[in-house]
Amino acid sequence: MSREHMALTLPVLFLSLDPAAIPTSQELDGILCAPERLHELHTLREATLALKGVAALAYKALVPPDAFPEMWPRLYLWITFLRTYWDVIPARMAFNETEAYSVYSCIILAIAHHPRTSALIQGVPGLRTILVRWWAILLDNGGVVPDEGGVAPPDGWLDICGILVVLGTDLVDTRNLEEILDEAGGKRAMSFLLHKHIDIALARPPSPGRTETIARGIQFIYWMEDEEGLLDTMLLSHGFVGTLVKAIPVLRAGEIGHKLSEKGLMSVYQCFQHPKSDPWIIQALQAGLLGVMISLGTSAKERPLGVGNFHIVLDGLLQQILPGSLIYYQVACQMKISFPATRYLASAPAFRESAIYQSWKLFEIMSSGVLLG
């Protein structure tokens, strides 16, 4: 169908989502207990097809924003009913679970991302649960929409970006955060989802959307830090330090993440002060920590005032943490692998004029026995 013909189906879809056709729980029980009455559930099949149609139109931006205020009450009632009873409704009458969450999320995101309609879903219970569930499905599938029906699916990457934007808004309302964490399985499970999200984003081609979604993912993880501001050690043991190091240069490319890049480096520094931090130091070196440090150090020729600035963190890494870690054999081996390429970067004139160049030279001297031996 042409875009024009597709748009003309909207009134038909609207009529097929009549809330009066939603059976009560008693009516549904009566129909399910009498196989000869299953034909009475044809309205459910019509509604699922209509929801799928609305999602397709929304994905192609063919639903006028002015139509959503009237459509949303119908959409919400049907989504709520089908989610509540999906495990008892005969499969031929409704979606499978993956298709259902794809359709529901597409509609919710279309409404959430338009400034004229976003207020429709603010504070509506259950919507974040839907988004978290679909987000987890996409992440488990490597960021690709599972194509169970043999039909070309929408771009899962767009959903991944959009979901995190919606989930990260209005977290001051604790009910919103509780809804997210309940569906995710708690803070730790949510942290692992965010880690997977950032890993998938890092593998994508550079773009403003990629930078923003990485920044939002890291913001979310920091928001869930414990009372002492420390990242979960279980998350760190699964490679988050390396992911964070890879993310720092990407964050500096975008306005939203510039400050986060400095906080990211400070988090790396904190992780390294753990008594048994050698596995995390190895991860960071493999992810390019030395090159990231030179890039950060080159960005400013003068030290800004203030105790907490990242130049002090860079000095601490170069003068204390990294030289001290060379007592670990595996760290020393990885340092010898990482150092040659970084030494070339450190010879650039811009870095020679940087505020941390003298710290770098001191690091070379203190580590020369290992690095050059």
C-alpha angles and dihedrals in degrees: 000000000000119000089253093054091045091054090052090063091068096091090051091050090048092055092047089059095060107154090213088072093061108107120226118243089257092051091048091050091051093050095046091050092055112055091194088064097054090102086071088072092069088109089064091056091048091050094050091050090048092051089050089051093050090049091051091050092046092050089054091045091243097131109092110230089233089062096059099071090061095038099045098075089054093044093049095048093050094044090050093049096047092046092049095051104024093115094058101037112097110258094238090059098054147016127291111247097262094048091046095055091044091055096042093048093047090056094044093048092048090055095041096052098051112085092215095054107029092094089065093074102033110124094002107145120238099022095100088050089058092048094048091050093050091043090054091049091052093047092049087054094051094259094303124117109246105247098212096150098051091245123124103259128215120265109286091197091065090051091049092054094043096047094056091050091055095042091050095055125095096005088152084083100080091204089066093052092045090053091052095046094045092056093042093050100250138309096303094050090046090052091054091050090051091049090052089046092054092046091054091047092051089056091056124093114269115276138140089256091054091051093048096049092049090050092049092048092053091044089055092051092050090048088059096048117131124258092276093052093247125141118239109274091216089058090049092051089057093059106272093136090061091046091050092051090051090048097053097078090046092051092053089059092065132059094227093055104039095098090040090060090061092045088049091056090048089052090052088051091051091050091053092057090068111111092241101036099132095105090053092047089053090050091050094048091049088051092054103264095158093053091047090052092051091048092051092045092050093053094077128036095194130049112247117227118262136078096245100055118126094245088072089051090051090050090050092051094048099041103034120006103045098039089047092050092060089085085079110084096215091049091050091050092050091046090055089053095047100040105070097061091043092050088060090053090049091058092066114116092234092058092046087061094047127111094246100045093103090051089052092052089049089051090053091051095047092046100038094103090062101031097048099028 
